[in-house]
Amino acid sequence: MNSVVISDNELCRSVRSVPDAHFFRTKDGQTTVVYLLNQGSCNARCSHCYVNKSITEKAEKNIERAYADVLKFQKLGYRVILRGTEILLNPGYLKLFSIVNQTYLQTNGLIIAENPWILSSIENAGINQIILTYPFLENGITGIPRTVVEKAVDYCRYDFSITLSIIVTNEFAENTRMLEQACEKALVLGARAIKFIRLMPINPEHMRLTLSTEQSKLILSELHRLKRKYDYNDFVIQTPGCFGMFSYRRFLNKKKYSEMDLSEIYDCPAGIKHFVIDAKNDIYPCLYLMGPDHKIGRYEDNKLELVHSHIGYEFWGKLRTEECPAFNYWNK
């Protein structure tokens, strides 16, 4: 494989051409580095988690090393996002959040439910938003019981903005009323936002639960209706990029390709302007592509060294049309 060492101010600034309305182009924004503080050391075993595909052994960043790394990335002009399997297993990591101006924390809620005193440390770190995965359907995909998440939410709701993530399976397509029921449940619990995340078939056993193209369109159509129902200032419904179906989303919004500014059209930035550095300093294009075959480089001696991919990526990144690339990969 050929390799390339990324200079201080150039991670990857190449601009893709847009051959048709189905291709999205990376916005000319900051390069993002998702920095994993720990891996494998989790107090839950959620079968939908990207960790299940990427972990061969446990790894954890030394706090001093992590501190030096994030300062280096900021100096290079990168946006840093702190993630892990469960960051709260080491509360010392919280001091890094103010350094990278990250005001949200993603957690499974178990530590908060068992030790609510930790919320003062979270608040002192400048965090004002907590994101928790809520098992609306208790189908065994998430490893934390609904009652535990609700207990954590109850502790957090008065001092933090709460976002509940819902893992969307084909069960929602079979009964789309459950989408609205999930929104209503989130409101009752005091959440400010709800995020519908498409189930990725990282676990082969989940293939039977993943959405088809038509089911994805059905879900997005219903969520489009619900977004108009709720006042955005009071309650936000989110459909992250991993849901795919970008041209269909434009159709729902009645936007035509010719009417859109090119800055609004972008492909998946993973491996182009979005990179994941795991706790062992290996580099991957995204959280959903962290298997042994997806490694695209190493971070060593304060250098990001990327290698040209050998699994069909056009560059060291990936470029697809309708679906999330990770979904395409695991579903082929």
One Martini backbone bead per residue (centre of mass of N, CA, C, O) as a GRO file, in nm:
protein
  332
    1MET     BB    1   0.097   0.034   0.019
    2ASN     BB    2   0.033   0.351   0.013
    3SER     BB    3   0.151   0.649   0.172
    4VAL     BB    4   0.053   0.932   0.390
    5VAL     BB    5   0.154   1.230   0.531
    6ILE     BB    6   0.003   1.452   0.734
    7SER     BB    7  -0.009   1.765   0.762
    8ASP     BB    8  -0.089   2.016   0.970
    9ASN     BB    9  -0.303   2.163   0.738
   10GLU     BB   10  -0.344   1.865   0.587
   11LEU     BB   11  -0.566   1.613   0.555
   12CYS     BB   12  -0.832   1.678   0.353
   13ARG     BB   13  -0.917   1.909   0.069
   14SER     BB   14  -1.065   1.764  -0.136
   15VAL     BB   15  -1.286   1.817  -0.408
   16ARG     BB   16  -1.574   1.695  -0.514
   17SER     BB   17  -1.756   1.599  -0.756
   18VAL     BB   18  -2.101   1.633  -0.899
   19PRO     BB   19  -2.262   1.419  -1.116
   20ASP     BB   20  -2.527   1.402  -0.927
   21ALA     BB   21  -2.805   1.402  -0.710
   22HIS     BB   22  -2.681   1.151  -0.532
   23PHE     BB   23  -2.437   1.321  -0.467
   24PHE     BB   24  -2.228   1.411  -0.199
   25ARG     BB   25  -2.054   1.689  -0.056
   26THR     BB   26  -1.812   1.811   0.110
   27LYS     BB   27  -1.775   2.037   0.324
   28ASP     BB   28  -1.580   2.340   0.389
   29GLY     BB   29  -1.472   2.228   0.667
   30GLN     BB   30  -1.377   2.083   0.928
   31THR     BB   31  -1.185   1.852   1.054
   32THR     BB   32  -1.266   1.538   1.205
   33VAL     BB   33  -1.189   1.398   1.533
   34VAL     BB   34  -1.244   1.087   1.670
   35TYR     BB   35  -1.181   1.029   2.018
   36LEU     BB   36  -1.090   0.744   2.184
   37LEU     BB   37  -1.057   0.673   2.526
   38ASN     BB   38  -1.216   0.394   2.511
   39GLN     BB   39  -1.208   0.020   2.493
   40GLY     BB   40  -1.419  -0.241   2.613
   41SER     BB   41  -1.467  -0.065   2.881
   42CYS     BB   42  -1.773  -0.179   2.975
   43ASN     BB   43  -2.103  -0.194   3.152
   44ALA     BB   44  -2.194  -0.304   2.868
   45ARG     BB   45  -2.376  -0.513   2.602
   46CYS     BB   46  -2.443  -0.383   2.311
   47SER     BB   47  -2.529  -0.523   2.002
   48HIS     BB   48  -2.525  -0.240   1.824
   49CYS     BB   49  -2.239  -0.179   1.872
   50TYR     BB   50  -1.936  -0.097   1.724
   51VAL     BB   51  -1.746  -0.245   1.927
   52ASN     BB   52  -1.804  -0.546   1.848
   53LYS     BB   53  -1.617  -0.514   1.578
   54SER     BB   54  -1.338  -0.367   1.706
   55ILE     BB   55  -1.279  -0.560   1.946
   56THR     BB   56  -0.988  -0.742   2.078
   57GLU     BB   57  -0.908  -0.532   2.307
   58LYS     BB   58  -0.842  -0.355   2.566
   59ALA     BB   59  -0.850   0.014   2.590
   60GLU     BB   60  -0.664   0.305   2.727
   61LYS     BB   61  -0.626   0.633   2.791
   62ASN     BB   62  -0.411   0.839   2.893
   63ILE     BB   63  -0.470   1.143   3.014
   64GLU     BB   64  -0.208   1.288   2.930
   65ARG     BB   65  -0.214   1.189   2.638
   66ALA     BB   66  -0.489   1.302   2.564
   67TYR     BB   67  -0.425   1.596   2.621
   68ALA     BB   68  -0.198   1.622   2.408
   69ASP     BB   69  -0.362   1.539   2.160
   70VAL     BB   70  -0.590   1.756   2.160
   71LEU     BB   71  -0.398   1.994   2.139
   72LYS     BB   72  -0.276   1.912   1.869
   73PHE     BB   73  -0.536   1.909   1.700
   74GLN     BB   74  -0.604   2.206   1.749
   75LYS     BB   75  -0.347   2.322   1.625
   76LEU     BB   76  -0.428   2.190   1.338
   77GLY     BB   77  -0.761   2.254   1.319
   78TYR     BB   78  -0.928   2.045   1.460
   79ARG     BB   79  -1.207   1.869   1.534
   80VAL     BB   80  -1.308   1.739   1.852
   81ILE     BB   81  -1.434   1.414   1.950
   82LEU     BB   82  -1.554   1.260   2.237
   83ARG     BB   83  -1.515   0.911   2.299
   84GLY     BB   84  -1.654   0.578   2.378
   85THR     BB   85  -1.789   0.345   2.555
   86GLU     BB   86  -1.740   0.463   2.875
   87ILE     BB   87  -1.636   0.748   3.011
   88LEU     BB   88  -1.739   0.729   3.323
   89LEU     BB   89  -1.524   0.516   3.419
   90ASN     BB   90  -1.340   0.794   3.378
   91PRO     BB   91  -1.375   1.104   3.514
   92GLY     BB   92  -1.104   1.238   3.417
   93TYR     BB   93  -1.203   1.297   3.119
   94LEU     BB   94  -1.381   1.556   3.167
   95LYS     BB   95  -1.148   1.776   3.139
   96LEU     BB   96  -1.148   1.764   2.813
   97PHE     BB   97  -1.412   1.909   2.721
   98SER     BB   98  -1.332   2.213   2.753
   99ILE     BB   99  -1.098   2.207   2.548
  100VAL     BB  100  -1.307   2.116   2.297
  101ASN     BB  101  -1.600   2.234   2.338
  102GLN     BB  102  -1.775   1.999   2.474
  103THR     BB  103  -2.136   1.989   2.573
  104TYR     BB  104  -2.148   1.672   2.539
  105LEU     BB  105  -2.276   1.342   2.652
  106GLN     BB  106  -2.221   0.996   2.602
  107THR     BB  107  -2.441   0.753   2.760
  108ASN     BB  108  -2.600   0.475   2.924
  109GLY     BB  109  -2.666   0.562   3.253
  110LEU     BB  110  -2.567   0.371   3.484
  111ILE     BB  111  -2.388   0.558   3.659
  112ILE     BB  112  -2.604   0.773   3.715
  113ALA     BB  113  -2.812   0.583   3.850
  114GLU     BB  114  -2.600   0.490   4.081
  115ASN     BB  115  -2.428   0.795   4.065
  116PRO     BB  116  -2.547   1.113   4.079
  117TRP     BB  117  -2.293   1.276   4.179
  118ILE     BB  118  -2.153   1.302   3.890
  119LEU     BB  119  -2.308   1.555   3.781
  120SER     BB  120  -2.119   1.774   3.895
  121SER     BB  121  -1.876   1.699   3.714
  122ILE     BB  122  -2.019   1.739   3.446
  123GLU     BB  123  -2.095   2.036   3.485
  124ASN     BB  124  -1.797   2.140   3.542
  125ALA     BB  125  -1.717   2.056   3.232
  126GLY     BB  126  -1.954   2.206   3.049
  127ILE     BB  127  -2.200   2.020   3.050
  128ASN     BB  128  -2.555   2.031   2.901
  129GLN     BB  129  -2.561   1.745   2.747
  130ILE     BB  130  -2.745   1.430   2.734
  131ILE     BB  131  -2.690   1.108   2.583
  132LEU     BB  132  -2.937   0.845   2.542
  133THR     BB  133  -3.024   0.517   2.515
  134TYR     BB  134  -3.355   0.409   2.431
  135PRO     BB  135  -3.559   0.118   2.498
  136PHE     BB  136  -3.847   0.115   2.354
  137LEU     BB  137  -3.758  -0.165   2.254
  138GLU     BB  138  -3.734  -0.473   2.427
  139ASN     BB  139  -3.506  -0.659   2.214
  140GLY     BB  140  -3.186  -0.672   2.317
  141ILE     BB  141  -2.995  -0.451   2.190
  142THR     BB  142  -2.984  -0.321   2.456
  143GLY     BB  143  -2.806  -0.337   2.782
  144ILE     BB  144  -3.019  -0.134   2.909
  145PRO     BB  145  -3.266  -0.082   3.096
  146ARG     BB  146  -3.531   0.125   3.098
  147THR     BB  147  -3.532   0.197   3.404
  148VAL     BB  148  -3.242   0.308   3.411
  149VAL     BB  149  -3.270   0.536   3.208
  150GLU     BB  150  -3.504   0.681   3.354
  151LYS     BB  151  -3.342   0.741   3.609
  152ALA     BB  152  -3.125   0.914   3.474
  153VAL     BB  153  -3.314   1.125   3.354
  154ASP     BB  154  -3.434   1.223   3.623
  155TYR     BB  155  -3.159   1.337   3.730
  156CYS     BB  156  -3.106   1.534   3.463
  157ARG     BB  157  -3.357   1.717   3.359
  158TYR     BB  158  -3.297   1.998   3.532
  159ASP     BB  159  -2.967   2.042   3.429
  160PHE     BB  160  -3.028   1.903   3.146
  161SER     BB  161  -3.013   1.823   2.819
  162ILE     BB  162  -3.215   1.578   2.659
  163THR     BB  163  -3.118   1.292   2.459
  164LEU     BB  164  -3.284   1.043   2.270
  165SER     BB  165  -3.197   0.728   2.152
  166ILE     BB  166  -3.322   0.540   1.867
  167ILE     BB  167  -3.340   0.220   1.755
  168VAL     BB  168  -3.403   0.133   1.420
  169THR     BB  169  -3.629  -0.097   1.310
  170ASN     BB  170  -3.861  -0.287   1.129
  171GLU     BB  171  -4.080  -0.251   1.349
  172PHE     BB  172  -4.147   0.047   1.276
  173ALA     BB  173  -4.250  -0.014   0.985
  174GLU     BB  174  -4.492  -0.201   1.084
  175ASN     BB  175  -4.532   0.053   1.311
  176THR     BB  176  -4.532   0.393   1.284
  177ARG     BB  177  -4.668   0.483   1.553
  178MET     BB  178  -4.409   0.443   1.732
  179LEU     BB  179  -4.272   0.710   1.669
  180GLU     BB  180  -4.473   0.891   1.821
  181GLN     BB  181  -4.457   0.739   2.089
  182ALA     BB  182  -4.158   0.806   2.135
  183CYS     BB  183  -4.193   1.111   2.146
  184GLU     BB  184  -4.392   1.117   2.384
  185LYS     BB  185  -4.205   0.977   2.584
  186ALA     BB  186  -3.979   1.187   2.577
  187LEU     BB  187  -4.152   1.419   2.685
  188VAL     BB  188  -4.231   1.290   2.956
  189LEU     BB  189  -3.919   1.261   3.045
  190GLY     BB  190  -3.780   1.553   2.937
  191ALA     BB  191  -3.695   1.578   2.654
  192ARG     BB  192  -3.553   1.780   2.387
  193ALA     BB  193  -3.467   1.516   2.220
  194ILE     BB  194  -3.468   1.300   1.921
  195LYS     BB  195  -3.289   1.005   1.796
  196PHE     BB  196  -3.286   0.835   1.487
  197ILE     BB  197  -3.125   0.515   1.458
  198ARG     BB  198  -2.998   0.309   1.246
  199LEU     BB  199  -2.958  -0.014   1.214
  200MET     BB  200  -2.662  -0.184   1.218
  201PRO     BB  201  -2.521  -0.494   1.087
  202ILE     BB  202  -2.279  -0.576   1.280
  203ASN     BB  203  -2.467  -0.791   1.373
  204PRO     BB  204  -2.572  -1.064   1.204
  205GLU     BB  205  -2.841  -1.107   1.376
  206HIS     BB  206  -2.964  -0.815   1.260
  207MET     BB  207  -3.060  -0.851   0.966
  208ARG     BB  208  -3.371  -0.903   1.035
  209LEU     BB  209  -3.393  -0.579   1.150
  210THR     BB  210  -3.336  -0.432   0.906
  211LEU     BB  211  -3.371  -0.194   0.671
  212SER     BB  212  -3.513  -0.120   0.398
  213THR     BB  213  -3.559   0.102   0.159
  214GLU     BB  214  -3.869   0.127   0.192
  215GLN     BB  215  -3.864   0.150   0.502
  216SER     BB  216  -3.697   0.405   0.515
  217LYS     BB  217  -3.900   0.585   0.368
  218LEU     BB  218  -4.128   0.546   0.568
  219ILE     BB  219  -3.986   0.663   0.813
  220LEU     BB  220  -3.909   0.944   0.693
  221SER     BB  221  -4.198   1.034   0.634
  222GLU     BB  222  -4.298   1.028   0.929
  223LEU     BB  223  -4.079   1.220   1.044
  224HIS     BB  224  -4.155   1.458   0.867
  225ARG     BB  225  -4.433   1.494   0.995
  226LEU     BB  226  -4.337   1.526   1.294
  227LYS     BB  227  -4.165   1.782   1.255
  228ARG     BB  228  -4.431   1.955   1.201
  229LYS     BB  229  -4.578   1.907   1.476
  230TYR     BB  230  -4.329   2.011   1.622
  231ASP     BB  231  -4.169   2.242   1.800
  232TYR     BB  232  -3.842   2.316   1.766
  233ASN     BB  233  -3.813   2.483   2.042
  234ASP     BB  234  -3.914   2.216   2.215
  235PHE     BB  235  -3.870   1.980   1.982
  236VAL     BB  236  -3.632   1.742   1.850
  237ILE     BB  237  -3.590   1.579   1.533
  238GLN     BB  238  -3.353   1.323   1.446
  239THR     BB  239  -3.157   1.232   1.136
  240PRO     BB  240  -2.893   1.093   1.075
  241GLY     BB  241  -2.668   1.004   0.829
  242CYS     BB  242  -2.699   0.686   0.881
  243PHE     BB  243  -2.980   0.673   0.725
  244GLY     BB  244  -2.968   0.810   0.468
  245MET     BB  245  -3.149   0.900   0.192
  246PHE     BB  246  -3.091   1.193   0.066
  247SER     BB  247  -3.271   1.231  -0.187
  248TYR     BB  248  -3.534   1.173  -0.032
  249ARG     BB  249  -3.512   1.412   0.159
  250ARG     BB  250  -3.530   1.624  -0.062
  251PHE     BB  251  -3.806   1.542  -0.157
  252LEU     BB  252  -3.953   1.605   0.112
  253ASN     BB  253  -3.836   1.916   0.095
  254LYS     BB  254  -3.861   2.015  -0.204
  255LYS     BB  255  -3.568   1.968  -0.328
  256LYS     BB  256  -3.363   2.064  -0.581
  257TYR     BB  257  -3.061   2.041  -0.713
  258SER     BB  258  -3.068   2.316  -0.881
  259GLU     BB  259  -3.155   2.485  -0.604
  260MET     BB  260  -2.885   2.410  -0.477
  261ASP     BB  261  -2.627   2.460  -0.305
  262LEU     BB  262  -2.328   2.302  -0.302
  263SER     BB  263  -2.289   2.328   0.015
  264GLU     BB  264  -2.547   2.124   0.062
  265ILE     BB  265  -2.368   1.909  -0.091
  266TYR     BB  266  -2.278   1.583   0.039
  267ASP     BB  267  -2.079   1.348   0.136
  268CYS     BB  268  -1.937   1.130   0.308
  269PRO     BB  269  -1.662   1.220   0.527
  270ALA     BB  270  -1.540   0.953   0.562
  271GLY     BB  271  -1.195   0.962   0.516
  272ILE     BB  272  -1.178   1.287   0.453
  273LYS     BB  273  -1.316   1.474   0.720
  274HIS     BB  274  -1.336   1.192   0.890
  275PHE     BB  275  -1.202   1.054   1.198
  276VAL     BB  276  -1.085   0.761   1.375
  277ILE     BB  277  -0.932   0.731   1.699
  278ASP     BB  278  -0.823   0.498   1.881
  279ALA     BB  279  -0.685   0.368   2.180
  280LYS     BB  280  -0.439   0.251   1.968
  281ASN     BB  281  -0.405   0.463   1.712
  282ASP     BB  282  -0.603   0.384   1.511
  283ILE     BB  283  -0.742   0.439   1.183
  284TYR     BB  284  -1.075   0.540   1.083
  285PRO     BB  285  -1.356   0.648   0.910
  286CYS     BB  286  -1.563   0.507   1.123
  287LEU     BB  287  -1.758   0.362   1.369
  288TYR     BB  288  -1.880   0.140   1.149
  289LEU     BB  289  -1.559   0.112   1.043
  290MET     BB  290  -1.367  -0.112   1.269
  291GLY     BB  291  -1.241  -0.328   1.133
  292PRO     BB  292  -0.956  -0.482   1.027
  293ASP     BB  293  -1.018  -0.384   0.713
  294HIS     BB  294  -1.052  -0.049   0.795
  295LYS     BB  295  -0.780   0.037   0.824
  296ILE     BB  296  -0.607   0.373   0.743
  297GLY     BB  297  -0.409   0.403   1.004
  298ARG     BB  298  -0.180   0.614   1.206
  299TYR     BB  299  -0.098   0.747   1.535
  300GLU     BB  300   0.234   0.888   1.538
  301ASP     BB  301   0.439   1.118   1.645
  302ASN     BB  302   0.224   1.344   1.572
  303LYS     BB  303   0.107   1.160   1.327
  304LEU     BB  304  -0.092   1.126   1.033
  305GLU     BB  305  -0.114   0.803   0.883
  306LEU     BB  306  -0.213   0.714   0.563
  307VAL     BB  307  -0.380   0.464   0.367
  308HIS     BB  308  -0.465   0.309   0.103
  309SER     BB  309  -0.726   0.146   0.021
  310HIS     BB  310  -0.842  -0.221  -0.023
  311ILE     BB  311  -1.193  -0.196  -0.040
  312GLY     BB  312  -1.289   0.034  -0.274
  313TYR     BB  313  -1.197   0.304  -0.230
  314GLU     BB  314  -1.129   0.590  -0.392
  315PHE     BB  315  -0.983   0.657  -0.149
  316TRP     BB  316  -0.960   0.663   0.197
  317GLY     BB  317  -1.239   0.689   0.157
  318LYS     BB  318  -1.597   0.725   0.101
  319LEU     BB  319  -1.846   0.657  -0.169
  320ARG     BB  320  -2.193   0.715  -0.195
  321THR     BB  321  -2.531   0.731  -0.206
  322GLU     BB  322  -2.800   0.654  -0.051
  323GLU     BB  323  -2.654   0.497   0.159
  324CYS     BB  324  -2.491   0.407   0.408
  325PRO     BB  325  -2.187   0.276   0.383
  326ALA     BB  326  -2.201   0.076   0.617
  327PHE     BB  327  -2.458  -0.057   0.526
  328ASN     BB  328  -2.358  -0.152   0.254
  329TYR     BB  329  -2.130  -0.330   0.351
  330TRP     BB  330  -2.297  -0.525   0.550
  331ASN     BB  331  -2.532  -0.582   0.308
  332LYS     BB  332  -2.363  -0.738   0.067
   0.00000   0.00000   0.00000
